[in-house]
Amino acid sequence: MLFSSYVFIFAFLPIALTGFYILKAYKFYTSSKVFLILASLFFYAYFKVEYIFILAFSTIVNYFLASWILRKDNGGGGVYATLPWYNIQSYFIRRF
């Protein structure tokens, strides 16, 4: 599915936006974020199913790296301590 395709413009985008704003209107903030993540996984899986595992793995690793950065003390290295891990992950994902 391309961003300029009719399937995206007239089907996927309205469903994704409507679902997100309905969940957000009922104060289900976490559910609305999960809905967007699942919608984006569906969007990329629609093109090629094999890529969904790479995207899911990358999303999970990035989530935990970001959580670790936020928990890090200011004197502990912070962002610069995690850059080597991010580069290693990016290298292996690009190899697919």
Secondary structure, 3 states (H helix, E strand, C coil): CCCCCHHHHHHHHHHHHHHHHHHHHCCCHHHHHHHHHHHHHHHHHHHCCCHHHHHHHHHHHHHHHHHHHHHCCHHHCCHHHHHHHHHHHHHHHHCC
